[in-house]
């Protein structure tokens, strides 16, 4: 049985901070479709880490970590598109994208530590 306290995980804390920064970036954005997609993907990262940690098994936790990692990739893509379309300052999105990549790497590392029976 899995016993993970997601509030203690550095990757969860960092992904929450990233979500807040991204939500502040898109606040007031008039392109609703992109704003909503970005909001969903950034919120999905810490939410799926938390949901997986609360599940019964490491196998389930790993599945949710994979979803979180996918959402981090989505977020990077959406920031890239928003920047290229002129909605965001490239310096700001560079910092956010770097953090999203580091969070992806942390998620991958955490996933590898889980004991999954073959």
Backbone as CSV, one residue per row, in Angstrom:
resi,resn,N_x,N_y,N_z,CA_x,CA_y,CA_z,C_x,C_y,C_z
1,UNK,0.838,-1.189,0.000,0.000,0.000,0.000,0.881,1.250,0.000
2,UNK,0.480,2.216,-0.747,1.228,3.452,-0.901,0.883,4.448,0.215
3,UNK,1.905,5.053,0.800,1.677,6.107,1.794,2.548,7.294,1.432
4,UNK,2.016,8.162,0.632,2.749,9.343,0.198,2.003,10.574,0.691
5,UNK,2.717,11.465,1.325,2.127,12.722,1.779,2.516,13.778,0.758
6,UNK,1.598,14.038,-0.164,1.934,14.903,-1.290,2.351,16.302,-0.852
7,UNK,1.799,16.791,0.274,2.151,18.138,0.740,3.635,18.258,1.095
8,UNK,4.273,17.131,1.342,5.695,17.130,1.692,6.590,16.973,0.468
9,UNK,6.006,16.670,-0.686,6.807,16.453,-1.892,7.218,17.787,-2.507
10,UNK,8.528,17.958,-2.697,9.042,19.192,-3.296,8.453,19.422,-4.686
11,UNK,8.262,18.346,-5.449,7.706,18.483,-6.803,6.270,19.014,-6.759
12,UNK,5.520,18.629,-5.754,4.164,19.153,-5.605,4.209,20.638,-5.242
13,UNK,5.077,20.995,-4.291,5.202,22.395,-3.875,5.612,23.274,-5.059
14,UNK,6.609,22.829,-5.812,7.088,23.617,-6.951,6.021,23.729,-8.038
15,UNK,5.296,22.646,-8.280,4.262,22.710,-9.325,3.094,23.596,-8.888
16,UNK,2.814,23.675,-7.587,1.798,24.613,-7.102,2.262,26.052,-7.320
17,UNK,3.521,26.329,-6.987,4.051,27.686,-7.193,4.027,28.058,-8.674
18,UNK,4.402,27.100,-9.525,4.367,27.345,-10.969,2.938,27.648,-11.423
19,UNK,1.986,26.900,-10.929,0.583,27.128,-11.298,0.146,28.539,-10.949
20,UNK,0.506,28.998,-9.762,0.128,30.348,-9.340,0.748,31.383,-10.282
21,UNK,2.024,31.218,-10.607,2.695,32.164,-11.509,2.037,32.175,-12.890
22,UNK,1.717,30.995,-13.389,1.099,30.899,-14.716,-0.308,31.505,-14.695
23,UNK,-1.078,31.228,-13.654,-2.428,31.794,-13.560,-2.377,33.319,-13.488
24,UNK,-1.390,33.855,-12.789,-1.220,35.309,-12.741,-0.858,35.851,-14.120
25,UNK,-0.051,35.102,-14.867,0.343,35.512,-16.215,-0.863,35.615,-17.142
26,UNK,-1.765,34.649,-17.068,-2.895,34.609,-18.005,-4.126,35.367,-17.512
27,UNK,-4.071,35.859,-16.276,-5.206,36.612,-15.735,-5.501,37.809,-16.637
28,UNK,-6.729,37.921,-17.063,-7.121,39.027,-17.918,-6.872,38.793,-19.398
29,UNK,-6.301,37.645,-19.738,-6.051,37.326,-21.141,-7.384,37.191,-21.875
30,UNK,-7.491,37.794,-23.058,-8.771,37.805,-23.766,-8.974,36.619,-24.708
31,UNK,-7.914,35.910,-25.020,-8.058,34.711,-25.850,-8.453,33.550,-24.932
32,UNK,-9.772,33.407,-24.763,-10.302,32.475,-23.761,-9.838,31.045,-23.960
33,UNK,-9.813,30.587,-25.199,-9.457,29.185,-25.457,-8.055,28.876,-24.936
34,UNK,-7.094,29.721,-25.271,-5.720,29.487,-24.819,-5.603,29.685,-23.310
35,UNK,-6.258,30.707,-22.796,-6.213,30.965,-21.353,-6.742,29.769,-20.573
36,UNK,-7.880,29.221,-21.017,-8.470,28.080,-20.314,-7.593,26.836,-20.420
37,UNK,-7.027,26.597,-21.595,-6.140,25.442,-21.769,-4.918,25.550,-20.863
38,UNK,-4.328,26.732,-20.813,-3.147,26.947,-19.969,-3.519,26.760,-18.499
39,UNK,-4.653,27.325,-18.099,-5.100,27.185,-16.709,-5.299,25.715,-16.358
40,UNK,-5.947,24.974,-17.250,-6.189,23.546,-16.999,-4.883,22.764,-16.889
41,UNK,-3.973,22.991,-17.808,-2.744,22.193,-17.799,-1.874,22.522,-16.592
42,UNK,-1.770,23.796,-16.217,-0.911,24.122,-15.070,-1.517,23.603,-13.769
43,UNK,-2.834,23.662,-13.640,-3.502,23.151,-12.437,-3.447,21.627,-12.388
44,UNK,-3.432,20.993,-13.538,-3.411,19.535,-13.630,-2.136,18.916,-13.052
45,UNK,-1.030,19.634,-13.140,0.246,19.045,-12.686,0.205,18.739,-11.186
46,UNK,0.056,19.732,-10.308,0.021,19.389,-8.877,-1.215,18.584,-8.486
47,UNK,-2.321,18.794,-9.193,-3.552,18.057,-8.862,-3.377,16.559,-9.085
48,UNK,-2.734,16.184,-10.191,-2.524,14.760,-10.460,-1.460,14.152,-9.563
49,UNK,-0.459,14.938,-9.173,0.520,14.446,-8.191,-0.217,14.128,-6.893
50,UNK,-1.071,15.045,-6.456,-1.822,14.851,-5.214,-2.781,13.669,-5.318
51,UNK,-3.521,13.606,-6.427,-4.483,12.516,-6.581,-3.782,11.160,-6.579
52,UNK,-2.684,11.066,-7.295,-1.942,9.810,-7.336,-1.391,9.408,-5.977
53,UNK,-0.893,10.394,-5.242,-0.332,10.117,-3.917,-1.395,9.591,-2.955
54,UNK,-2.620,9.989,-3.173,-3.714,9.561,-2.311,-4.289,8.198,-2.709
55,UNK,-3.838,7.657,-3.814,-4.331,6.355,-4.264,-3.727,5.235,-3.426
56,UNK,-4.261,4.038,-3.600,-3.885,2.907,-2.757,-2.540,2.271,-3.107
57,UNK,-2.154,2.329,-4.379,-0.948,1.602,-4.782,0.044,2.504,-5.510
58,UNK,1.303,2.080,-5.503,2.334,2.796,-6.254,2.056,2.744,-7.753
59,UNK,1.426,1.651,-8.199,1.082,1.550,-9.627,0.120,2.680,-10.017
60,UNK,-0.885,2.898,-9.174,-1.828,3.990,-9.441,-1.130,5.343,-9.347
61,UNK,-0.246,5.498,-8.363,0.496,6.752,-8.203,1.302,7.038,-9.473
62,UNK,1.964,6.016,-9.981,2.770,6.202,-11.198,1.893,6.650,-12.370
63,UNK,0.714,6.082,-12.485,-0.193,6.462,-13.579,-0.537,7.953,-13.501
64,UNK,-0.823,8.441,-12.299,-1.147,9.856,-12.137,0.085,10.741,-12.328
65,UNK,1.251,10.244,-11.950,2.481,10.999,-12.218,2.698,11.151,-13.716
66,UNK,2.387,10.098,-14.473,2.505,10.184,-15.930,1.549,11.226,-16.504
67,UNK,0.355,11.308,-15.958,-0.611,12.322,-16.397,-0.074,13.714,-16.065
68,UNK,0.470,13.881,-14.860,1.036,15.169,-14.445,2.175,15.582,-15.376
69,UNK,3.026,14.624,-15.722,4.153,14.904,-16.622,3.644,15.323,-17.998
70,UNK,2.603,14.659,-18.469,1.996,15.033,-19.744,1.426,16.443,-19.700
71,UNK,0.811,16.803,-18.591,0.263,18.155,-18.432,1.367,19.203,-18.422
72,UNK,2.515,18.870,-17.847,3.653,19.800,-17.861,4.132,20.030,-19.292
73,UNK,4.108,18.987,-20.105,4.455,19.129,-21.516,3.436,19.975,-22.266
74,UNK,2.169,19.767,-21.953,1.098,20.585,-22.541,1.307,22.055,-22.199
75,UNK,1.603,22.315,-20.943,1.812,23.683,-20.483,2.963,24.339,-21.248
76,UNK,4.063,23.614,-21.403,5.212,24.163,-22.142,4.816,24.501,-23.575
77,UNK,4.034,23.640,-24.192,3.567,23.873,-25.561,2.683,25.116,-25.624
78,UNK,1.764,25.245,-24.695,0.836,26.374,-24.690,1.553,27.690,-24.416
79,UNK,2.557,27.667,-23.529,3.359,28.874,-23.283,4.130,29.264,-24.541
80,UNK,4.666,28.257,-25.229,5.395,28.501,-26.480,4.479,29.165,-27.511
81,UNK,3.294,28.591,-27.692,2.336,29.129,-28.667,1.920,30.548,-28.277
82,UNK,1.594,30.746,-27.012,1.183,32.069,-26.541,2.267,33.113,-26.719
83,UNK,3.514,32.704,-26.536,4.633,33.625,-26.724,4.808,33.962,-28.195
84,UNK,4.781,32.937,-29.039,4.933,33.152,-30.484,3.799,34.006,-31.043
85,UNK,2.616,33.890,-30.448,1.463,34.672,-30.901,1.472,36.092,-30.327
86,UNK,2.455,36.392,-29.480,2.602,37.745,-28.957,1.846,38.051,-27.678
87,UNK,1.331,37.032,-27.014,0.585,37.254,-25.779,1.472,37.384,-24.550
88,UNK,2.640,36.748,-24.583,3.495,36.705,-23.392,4.887,37.223,-23.686
89,UNK,5.508,37.777,-22.676,6.894,38.214,-22.726,7.790,36.967,-22.768
90,UNK,8.648,36.869,-23.787,9.511,35.687,-23.916,10.402,35.434,-22.700
91,UNK,10.823,36.483,-22.021,11.673,36.284,-20.832,10.899,35.618,-19.703
92,UNK,9.657,35.996,-19.556,8.822,35.395,-18.509,8.541,33.933,-18.845
93,UNK,8.161,33.666,-20.092,7.828,32.280,-20.441,9.069,31.392,-20.463
94,UNK,10.229,31.963,-20.735,11.468,31.157,-20.683,11.670,30.625,-19.264
95,UNK,11.491,31.485,-18.275,11.637,31.091,-16.871,10.589,30.039,-16.491
96,UNK,9.345,30.261,-16.896,8.271,29.322,-16.566,8.473,27.979,-17.265
97,UNK,8.924,28.036,-18.509,9.166,26.805,-19.272,10.308,26.005,-18.663
98,UNK,11.358,26.691,-18.240,12.481,26.014,-17.579,12.010,25.320,-16.306
99,UNK,11.183,26.008,-15.529,10.644,25.410,-14.304,9.762,24.210,-14.634
100,UNK,8.941,24.309,-15.666,8.090,23.184,-16.062,8.935,21.976,-16.477
101,UNK,10.044,22.222,-17.179,10.945,21.122,-17.567,11.567,20.476,-16.337
102,UNK,12.000,21.300,-15.387,12.597,20.750,-14.162,11.568,19.932,-13.381
103,UNK,10.347,20.408,-13.336,9.273,19.669,-12.659,9.026,18.332,-13.373
104,UNK,9.035,18.337,-14.698,8.894,17.078,-15.455,9.983,16.088,-15.072
105,UNK,11.212,16.575,-14.973,12.323,15.709,-14.586,12.144,15.179,-13.166
106,UNK,11.649,16.025,-12.272,11.397,15.592,-10.896,10.301,14.530,-10.847
107,UNK,9.255,14.720,-11.645,8.172,13.734,-11.705,8.721,12.396,-12.201
108,UNK,9.541,12.449,-13.250,10.157,11.226,-13.791,10.990,10.529,-12.720
109,UNK,11.774,11.309,-11.994,12.604,10.747,-10.920,11.779,10.113,-9.831
110,UNK,10.702,10.780,-9.417,9.823,10.244,-8.388,9.179,8.959,-8.866
111,UNK,8.744,8.936,-10.116,8.115,7.748,-10.685,9.044,6.549,-10.631
112,UNK,10.322,6.785,-10.904,11.307,5.686,-10.903,11.554,5.114,-9.512
113,UNK,11.252,5.900,-8.469,11.469,5.398,-7.103,10.338,4.489,-6.617
114,UNK,9.225,4.490,-7.334,8.073,3.688,-6.903,8.317,2.212,-7.195
115,UNK,7.922,1.407,-6.246,8.107,-0.038,-6.377,6.878,-0.650,-7.025
116,UNK,7.040,-1.001,-8.291,5.926,-1.561,-9.050,6.238,-3.030,-9.340
117,UNK,5.398,-3.935,-8.881,5.643,-5.349,-9.193,5.484,-5.604,-10.696
118,UNK,6.364,-6.440,-11.217,6.330,-6.753,-12.663,5.182,-7.689,-12.969
